[in-house]
Amino acid sequence: MYESMRFVMLPGLSSASIPFIAIQSLQFHLNPTSTNNGCCCCCCSDPKPHQISHPEPHQHHPPSLLSLQTRSPSRPISAVHAPDSAKPTKPAAVKTTAAAAAAATAAAVEAPRGLEGKWAVDSWRSKKALQLPEYPNQEDLESVLKTIEAFPPIVFAGEARSLEERLGEAALGRAFLLQGGDCAESFKEFNANNIRDTFRILLQMGVVLMFGGQMPVIKVGRMAGQFAKPRSDHFEEKNGVKLPSYRGDNVNGDAFDEKSRIPDPQRMIRAYCQAAATLNLLRAFATGGYAAMQRVTHWNLDFTEHSEQGDRQDSTSGLHYDCSAHMLWVGERTRQLDGAHVEFLRGVANPLGIKVSDKMDPNELVKLIDILNPQNKPGRITIITRMGAENMRVKLPHLIRAVRRSGQIVTWVSDPMHGNTIKAPCGLKTRPFDAIRAEVRAFFDVHDQEGSHPGGVHLEMTGQNVTECIGGSRTVTFDDLSSRYHTHCDPRLNASQSLELAFIIAERLRKRRITPTSQFSPNSMGL
């Protein structure tokens, strides 16, 4: 039995964002042996420092690219954590395991095989960067960037390394990743109760999955930095009025008027402050006893109404980490092999996610993984699939086989949300719970078929009692949508639906555990 859990907060990078704004996730881990009742931001079971991580650029803009696109290439990127490059780094006493891990990652971020060239914190400037806002006043932008450069990092490099180790366990089928949180965080709904509710539902889901799978559950939250969103259309039109699209609260406002839609760099400072405050509260919840397993019966479902700037070089390893999040990911719109987002990510040592739809070519995926993880380090790459149930059964097997043939080690994760968005008769976007469940089922079926490991799930969800996704045991209908439709972007599972899905996944994990045919050897993975 797992007696304690630790909580880790991870700011993340979305497909459109690279810096701190892109950092949007948080993780915590269940400990199978420790009797320590405290929780830390990390998902580790053993007592280690808290950690923070962020999601992929789902389509979120990295603070680095977002904020530094107009800066002089000669200026250092403060968001990449690193010691003064002019001073050689001589870490005092570093454990052998940490040194070995650092060495592997250092090699991984040098020059990945051939065509990419040597990486530098500003080498992304030579690449095409998509989904970046155009700020009207460059002097204001420059002033904000200087201010953010002086701020302390949101997360620490050692936390990102610890997360990578745990994701490596998920790649080998020894742990399960639970990643969830808002599609887009907002300034207006910044509230301690909202933060607590999402934290609590992740804890509850983690307990369910832990007992179903009898393995550690790595909990990663899309929190503390999910403020920037990539958009399919650059403009939005209503009643004949055409304005720039809303790109998240750290870029512009959601009100449909000309003033609100003008990108404002001052919003990045507010986003930083809100991310730091959120992580501070989450760390308090994690280490103050709230997340202790002894309190599991107290987590009741009572709802409330409801830049490069992060790129720094680690002084102990000499590696560059985006310290706006523990984990970063690149999205469907910004994963071009020769793009600025991929160029930025290949040089930072954070664990990375790649969002993959049914449009992904297997050979392209292999090339992308090779660029981002040339040393094939376990835990470095998480593949987040978002296809819809039927496409999952057709397309995912080809991706798994291609990755296996290449010998690459990755963690396979299902995002059953983005491939199942529809428009309700009332005009609001929604997602049917049955379609979400069907995609999760297809994800497990394909991995059973291919002899690979289903490493986790990535959900857009909230601890609040919203009505944004239809269906579930407490049925939400089309008519119910408008009653509590609070999302600033895409529809989220509410607390009840999230827990229901956790029980469904836990049962599938239990069946894999007790069914001999579901026990795969490393050779079946191509390792």
NORHUZI-V402157 format. One line per field, one symbol per residue. ss: DSSP state (2 for helix, 1 for strand, 0 for the rest). phi: phi as a letter, one per 30 degrees, with the letter a starting at -180 (. if undefined). A space follows every 10 residues. Layout:
# NORHUZI-V402157
ss=???
phi=???
This chain:
# NORHUZI-V402157
ss=0001111100 0100001002 2200101111 1000000000 0000000000 0011011000 1022222200 0000000001 1000000000 0000022222 2222222200 0000000000 0022220100 0000000222 2222222220 0000002222 2222222222 2000111111 1000000000 0222222222 2222222222 2220011111 1100000000 0000111100 1111000000 0000000000 0000022222 2222222222 2222222000 0022222200 0000000000 1110000001 1100001111 0000000012 2222222000 1111110000 0222222222 2200000000 1111100022 2222222222 2222220000 1111000222 1110000011 1122222222 2222222222 0001111111 1000000001 1000010222 2220000000 0010222222 2222222222 2222022200 0222200
phi=.dcbbbcbcb dbccdcbcdd dddbbbbbbc cdbdcdddbc ddcdccdbed bbbbdddeab ddeddeccec ddddddcddd dadeddcddb ddcceedddd dddddeddcd cdhjddiddb dcddddcdcc icdcddcddd dddddddded ddddbbeddd dddedddddd dcicabccba lddbdbddcd addddddded dddddddddd ddchbdcdcb cdbhkdccbd bdcdbbbbhi ccbeddcjdd cbcdddbddd ddebdddddd dddddddddd ddddddccjd cdddcedcdd dccdda.gec dbcddccidc bdddadbbbc cedbcdecdd ddddddcccd dbcbdbcddd dedddddddd ddbddhdejd ccccdbbied deddceeddd ddddddidcb ccbccdcddb dbcdedjddb bdeddddddd ddeddddddc iccddlbbbc abddddbbcd jjdceccedd eddbccdcbc dcddddddde dddddddddd dddccedccc deddcic
